[in-house]
Amino acid sequence: MAARLGIPDVGEVAHDLDLLERTMEQREALSAAVFAGDRARITDLARSARESEAAILLDLCNLFAAPEPGSAGVRLAHLLSRLRFTQRFVESAEAELEAP
């Protein structure tokens, strides 16, 4: 799809260190909330991650609607990495909420 819109192949792109750091912090917060049995905190973390997911999806829509010449491939790779990490976190948090 990206190629059809004139966005170059993104290939392998190094992960954003800020993204990895934020992801680790989120995971630690989730682990602490699970360990403490703090379902309200887990719910807040899941809600926040879903909001981030929605914002990333909007950014992706905007990118495909008006690709940025020259940097669209890198931006696409960055957004897709953020989306993957965010979706995995949402899945983990929701799994914790569904656990007995």
C-alpha positions as a printed NumPy array, in Angstrom:
array([[  0.   ,   0.   ,   0.   ],
       [  2.782,   2.411,   0.881],
       [  4.429,   1.945,  -2.512],
       [  1.164,   2.708,  -4.305],
       [  1.025,   6.027,  -2.483],
       [  4.566,   6.904,  -3.476],
       [  6.04 ,   6.174,  -0.047],
       [  9.352,   4.346,  -0.412],
       [ 10.017,   0.921,   1.09 ],
       [ 10.855,   1.435,   4.753],
       [ 13.009,  -1.68 ,   5.106],
       [ 14.577,  -2.27 ,   8.485],
       [ 14.621,   0.841,  10.622],
       [ 16.345,   1.071,  13.987],
       [ 13.967,   1.417,  16.904],
       [ 13.522,   4.796,  18.481],
       [ 15.331,   4.762,  21.834],
       [ 12.76 ,   7.121,  23.375],
       [ 10.003,   4.74 ,  22.295],
       [ 11.812,   1.786,  23.822],
       [ 12.373,   3.674,  27.07 ],
       [  8.714,   4.729,  27.299],
       [  7.623,   1.183,  26.542],
       [  9.826,  -0.212,  29.294],
       [  8.441,   2.365,  31.75 ],
       [  4.872,   1.43 ,  30.79 ],
       [  5.638,  -2.259,  31.214],
       [  7.184,  -1.618,  34.633],
       [  4.135,   0.404,  35.676],
       [  1.848,  -2.389,  34.49 ],
       [  3.884,  -5.01 ,  36.349],
       [  3.789,  -2.931,  39.534],
       [  0.019,  -2.462,  39.238],
       [ -0.501,  -6.186,  38.628],
       [  1.724,  -7.096,  41.576],
       [ -0.187,  -4.646,  43.815],
       [ -3.536,  -5.879,  42.525],
       [ -4.391,  -2.304,  41.514],
       [ -7.063,  -2.879,  38.875],
       [ -7.863,   0.848,  38.704],
       [ -4.244,   1.597,  37.751],
       [ -4.258,  -1.209,  35.166],
       [ -7.477,   0.244,  33.721],
       [ -5.882,   3.715,  33.558],
       [ -2.786,   2.332,  31.828],
       [ -4.92 ,   0.438,  29.291],
       [ -7.078,   3.518,  28.635],
       [ -4.029,   5.714,  28.126],
       [ -2.497,   3.18 ,  25.738],
       [ -5.744,   2.947,  23.744],
       [ -5.754,   6.751,  23.451],
       [ -2.17 ,   6.62 ,  22.19 ],
       [ -3.165,   3.914,  19.721],
       [ -5.979,   6.099,  18.376],
       [ -3.593,   9.052,  17.978],
       [ -1.07 ,   6.888,  16.108],
       [ -3.794,   5.589,  13.788],
       [ -4.853,   9.173,  13.069],
       [ -1.228,  10.083,  12.302],
       [ -1.05 ,   7.103,   9.915],
       [ -4.247,   8.204,   8.166],
       [ -2.859,  11.716,   7.805],
       [  0.426,  10.383,   6.449],
       [ -1.336,   8.321,   3.792],
       [ -3.631,  11.222,   2.929],
       [ -0.72 ,  13.606,   2.374],
       [  2.643,  11.805,   2.2  ],
       [  5.638,  13.965,   3.059],
       [  8.115,  13.882,   0.184],
       [ 11.425,  12.305,   1.124],
       [ 10.664,  11.467,   4.754],
       [  7.387,   9.553,   4.469],
       [  9.086,   6.143,   4.574],
       [ 10.939,   6.897,   7.784],
       [  7.836,   8.452,   9.339],
       [  5.771,   5.404,   8.333],
       [  8.291,   3.026,   9.899],
       [  8.331,   5.076,  13.103],
       [  4.544,   5.161,  13.346],
       [  4.236,   1.443,  12.665],
       [  6.801,   0.669,  15.383],
       [  4.898,   2.85 ,  17.849],
       [  1.637,   1.177,  16.847],
       [  3.039,  -2.335,  17.333],
       [  4.442,  -1.541,  20.782],
       [  1.239,   0.217,  21.814],
       [ -1.024,  -2.576,  20.597],
       [  1.038,  -5.183,  22.441],
       [  0.805,  -3.125,  25.616],
       [ -2.973,  -2.75 ,  25.252],
       [ -3.276,  -6.517,  24.779],
       [ -1.176,  -7.167,  27.899],
       [ -3.109,  -4.698,  30.054],
       [ -6.478,  -6.002,  28.888],
       [ -5.367,  -9.576,  29.497],
       [ -4.53 ,  -8.61 ,  33.075],
       [ -7.974,  -7.061,  33.479],
       [ -9.624, -10.239,  32.192],
       [ -7.605, -12.483,  34.52 ],
       [ -9.433, -13.704,  37.619]])
